[in-house]
Amino acid sequence: MSASAEERRERLVEVYKEASGCLRCPLSQTRTKVVFGNGNADAELMFVGEAPGADEDRQGLPFVGRAGRLLDEMLAGIGLSREEVFVANVLKCRPPGNRDPQPNEIETCRPYLHEQVRLIEPRVVCTLGNFATKLLTGNQTGITRVRGTPQVHTLGERTVFVLPLFHPAAALRTPAVAETLRKDFESLPALLAQPLPEQEGPEPQPEPPEGPEPQPEPPEAPRTGADQLGFFG
Ligand code: URA
């Protein structure tokens, strides 16, 4: 019998607590806070970025900078709020100086993301930017070519629609990218209304890509940081 939403939420809180003290890779030596992700523990829609930046590392929350505010704006445009979706990253800890995630860090962190997807049971996972897209789809084609077209992938144990999107930080730099991102967001309600893809066995794990395109973000005034546990509504 499948687990209830409450049982899945409780297990997610356990995984959060475990991740909060994670010492599995060297990023544990340089991070300030683990950024597990937050939002609705039973969300139909998940977003996966690359890794926490400086603001996220300080606050322990994903996408709290300008890129996060743009993400909120895009969500509002389709009638959704951050509390209704779940937002996470491929890496739960900030690489020092925002350097590229290393293959061993990606591998070590992968079980956390797979467990999040297994427990939250989303229908659609949006990958934000080149790095998350290449890693979750196992395909090295650049984001400019693949954005906006849903793919079907098995992430850990769950088969979902993966919708590659431009990273909001790229949208902040280039108005045309922001326009495309907005358009791609508008396709989400119809995709969420589709039946869940047929559940398949696990996909072979791709080799981690050589590295993401740099996505620097200007420093931010911090938003009020809600506790991540409190957000697992
Ligand atoms: N960029 C990301 O990819 N993730 C964050 O959490 C913040 C910025």
Residues whose N, C-alpha, C, O or C-beta is under 5 A from the ligand:
A	BS01	URA	G49 E50 A51 P52 G53 E56 P62 F63 N89
